[in-house]
Amino acid sequence: MNNRICNRFFGVLLLAVFVFGMTTFVKTEDTISKKENRALNQFEHFTLENFFNGDFQNNFESAISDQFLFSEKIRTHYLKAVSNLPIFGIDKIFCENNYLVTVGRDNIARGIFNCGGNIIYKPHGRTDEEEKVFASNINKYNRINRLIDTYYYFVNDASVMDFSKNQKMVNYPEELVNKLKGNYHFDYLKWDNLDEYFNYFYKTDHHWNYKGSYQGLKDIIKLLGRNEDIQPTGIFTNHEEYFGSHARILNNYDYPEEFEYYQFDLPLHKTYINGEEKVYNHYKEYETHNYEYNRDKDNYYGYVYGGDYGEVIFDYNQPSKENLLIFSNSYSNPIAEVLAQLYNQTYNIDLRYYKSAFGVDFDFDNYIKEHNISKVLFILNPPYVTIDKSNQGLKEE
Amino acid sequence: MLFSSLTFLFAFLPATLVLYFLAKDKYKNYILLIASLIFYAWGEPKYIILMILSIIFNYFVALLISKNRKKLCRKMFLILAIVINIGALVIFKYLDFGVSNLNIIFGFNLEKPGLVLPIGISFYTFQILSYVIDVYRKKVKVQKNIFTLGTYIALFPQLIAGPIVRYSSIEKQLKERKHSFVGFCDGFRRFIVGFIKKVLIANNVAILADVVFNEPRDVALTPIIIIVSLVAYTLQIYYDFSGYSDMAIGLGKIFGFDFDENFNYPYSATSITDFWRRWHISLTTWFRDYLYIPLGGNRCSKIKWVRNFFIVWLLTGLWHGASWNFVLWGLFYAIILLTEKQFLGKFIAKLPKALAWIYTFVIVNIGWLIFRVNGLHDLKYIANSFVHPVGETSTFVLDHFSLMPQLFFVVIGLIFMFPITKILFKKIREKTWGRMALDVVLVGLFVIGIFALISNSYNPFIYFRF
């Protein structure tokens, strides 16, 4: 009798688990994970071809994992729980006054300093694949150098430096100067040690902070051969806790910081995002708290400054001035709109998203003709020069 | 398909269970056969033909052995079966190894065929051989229904990583077996125990072991790092393989089969002889019954006995993989076991249990080091690093700090490698509430394991490659 009760009880528990798991196949499929910033795997249609080459099976497992009910929350809590497991005092034995590495999935493990709770990239050089892409990108840049006056501004991030030894893993500025050819101008954000790095970058985000981006803006204005001095009118933060990209990816919310930015008086202008007239930045919303806050998801850097799009045109309507073309990734977010006031029209292109926005690859030669571009500015960082997608559509020499 | 995959848990298993239990008894084997072929094809679509051909060939060759009354003919058919089955194993598993050694020894420039190893070929080949040999020895009756034989050969619970289930042990169950809710629940409990061993312990300690053993030249190597990662691997291979066996036995129970035990707390052994009575029991007994005893076992001259011993252990090593370190691993155990049987055994028996256990555990760890390394050059490098450390332990810890929480699983693994659950739960099980509480814990850990699968991509079974 007792046995029967136990088995029935066990049966009910099992049934609950299996029914919960099998809801995966009946619920509507999710398409993206905002938290992980990636497209989720979806169930593929069965064909003999994709079954015999194994694609169907591989995709099926990934799709169940991604489409599982509450999978995003499950991942978050599971990884957090693992990272909080006891480590038997190893941190105290080995890591005092040194840097630790937080728990994350293997491929995204980052360093975390115990001095002030800064989460930064684990230092790394270039892989063989990245070497190839880097060489290919240099060829692309050199082709552009031959066609038009080109300016390169490089932003070193923490990945280039092993702070425990204060040793550079890769010297990108030197390499770029040696490898770029033709009509080009070059400068980079200068920092050489931990203190200088922390001055220019967020504690938990891979981007430059307001000081770093403003320094970048000043350097770029000088690089472009101009002598205007654009001064901020103030610094603003709404004091909401900010957890940058590293914190969000690592699911580590132990080190909150505040998101701060320089305010500028921008002349009236129009902004076109992927062809539609819109407002780029969300300063107003941030300042008035007019947005829904979600600690795990809120990317203030992207949200407040404006974010990444295939094409953003800042039209200050100053026909006497030149038109500028900027190629960059999210590093241009805080400065493109501000810099654009020095030009008639500024075209900010993120080649990672251009094709998905317009359905065609970016055609450089036609673009500069069509928009009467006289100067091209690249705002680069290590991933920009080592990832093929960042330069998608540009042609090699 | 892995048992510890979401596809198996939430698609394959529920569908198979529903169809199996809805079907009338006479159709149950057909359902199992079809499910097993789908299970195999999921991982190896192209080799499903090999599996089907193997079933057909062995069905007919066993019939020929059974029906022929001339001893010579029977023997000829048996030899044919052994040659074909072992031949397939050799071609898929050892051809590359043979070719690369011929190239080294004779300076040839032969191209390696590079065939993909069919999943579980080592396991199902040995199962098939046990059937054919037992038919020859008249220990079992020939199976006249090809679908029933196919169900035995392809039976998905034990198809790809054992235990090596002999036909004789499930002959009756293939024909007629009882199903009950009690068996179903006990089977699931056993399956979950194996699942937890694999997903929560083996997968986690594996991360520590892999960092050192995958690329030993890329990390700092000091004695403490080598010991910790080696213990992690020792735990990984046990929880991985015994976890799989538990899942297989549990699934067997759900479908009405009783598979023999494959592990009996091997790391609690107090001698190497004792260890091998507890580790991968289905393989060691297979070699004993189908190779060692036919060679003469120990009922022959001492020289022949030693020869038999070395042949068995050389082949045990090679069964695990086509590489010299597996050969060395087999010979290592042949020497240790011979030494124990000749003189060391008596001495160990007199030692305090704790010392005997330490001796055994150290030897077993050394064995797994030989087993795990990627070739003899890595073995030499790691052994050398033990004496002349490369880098600092602190550098390793800092560079791999993200892996330190996995040490928790090493500690858990070390605790549960002893039969403490048996002792701990014995009294609790006597009470109804105790059993219900244990079920809650078990299902809770099962759910955490599922969460781990969703969160981690790291999930390979070690014994697949055998």
Chai-1 contact restraints between the chains, C-beta under 6 A:
chainA,res_idxA,chainB,res_idxB,connection_type,confidence,min_distance_angstrom,max_distance_angstrom,comment,restraint_id
A,N2,B,T432,contact,1.0,0.0,6.0,A-B,restraint_1
A,C6,B,R435,contact,1.0,0.0,6.0,A-B,restraint_2
A,C6,B,M436,contact,1.0,0.0,6.0,A-B,restraint_3
A,N7,B,F181,contact,1.0,0.0,6.0,A-B,restraint_4
A,N7,B,C185,contact,1.0,0.0,6.0,A-B,restraint_5
A,F9,B,M436,contact,1.0,0.0,6.0,A-B,restraint_6
A,F10,B,C185,contact,1.0,0.0,6.0,A-B,restraint_7
A,F10,B,D439,contact,1.0,0.0,6.0,A-B,restraint_8
A,L13,B,V443,contact,1.0,0.0,6.0,A-B,restraint_9
A,F18,B,P14,contact,1.0,0.0,6.0,A-B,restraint_10
A,G21,B,F10,contact,1.0,0.0,6.0,A-B,restraint_11
A,M22,B,F10,contact,1.0,0.0,6.0,A-B,restraint_12
A,F51,B,P45,contact,1.0,0.0,6.0,A-B,restraint_13
A,F52,B,P45,contact,1.0,0.0,6.0,A-B,restraint_14
A,Q57,B,W42,contact,1.0,0.0,6.0,A-B,restraint_15
A,F60,B,T7,contact,1.0,0.0,6.0,A-B,restraint_16
A,E61,B,S5,contact,1.0,0.0,6.0,A-B,restraint_17
A,E61,B,T7,contact,1.0,0.0,6.0,A-B,restraint_18
A,I64,B,L6,contact,1.0,0.0,6.0,A-B,restraint_19
A,S65,B,L6,contact,1.0,0.0,6.0,A-B,restraint_20
A,S65,B,I454,contact,1.0,0.0,6.0,A-B,restraint_21
A,F68,B,I454,contact,1.0,0.0,6.0,A-B,restraint_22
A,S71,B,I454,contact,1.0,0.0,6.0,A-B,restraint_23
A,I74,B,F451,contact,1.0,0.0,6.0,A-B,restraint_24
A,I74,B,I454,contact,1.0,0.0,6.0,A-B,restraint_25
A,R75,B,S455,contact,1.0,0.0,6.0,A-B,restraint_26
A,Y78,B,F451,contact,1.0,0.0,6.0,A-B,restraint_27
A,Y78,B,S455,contact,1.0,0.0,6.0,A-B,restraint_28
A,L79,B,S455,contact,1.0,0.0,6.0,A-B,restraint_29
A,V82,B,P405,contact,1.0,0.0,6.0,A-B,restraint_30
A,L85,B,P405,contact,1.0,0.0,6.0,A-B,restraint_31
A,L85,B,F408,contact,1.0,0.0,6.0,A-B,restraint_32
A,P86,B,F408,contact,1.0,0.0,6.0,A-B,restraint_33
A,I87,B,M404,contact,1.0,0.0,6.0,A-B,restraint_34
A,I87,B,P405,contact,1.0,0.0,6.0,A-B,restraint_35
A,I90,B,M404,contact,1.0,0.0,6.0,A-B,restraint_36
A,F94,B,S394,contact,1.0,0.0,6.0,A-B,restraint_37
A,F94,B,V397,contact,1.0,0.0,6.0,A-B,restraint_38
A,L100,B,F401,contact,1.0,0.0,6.0,A-B,restraint_39
A,V101,B,F401,contact,1.0,0.0,6.0,A-B,restraint_40
A,V101,B,S402,contact,1.0,0.0,6.0,A-B,restraint_41
A,V103,B,S402,contact,1.0,0.0,6.0,A-B,restraint_42
A,V103,B,P405,contact,1.0,0.0,6.0,A-B,restraint_43
A,A109,B,S402,contact,1.0,0.0,6.0,A-B,restraint_44
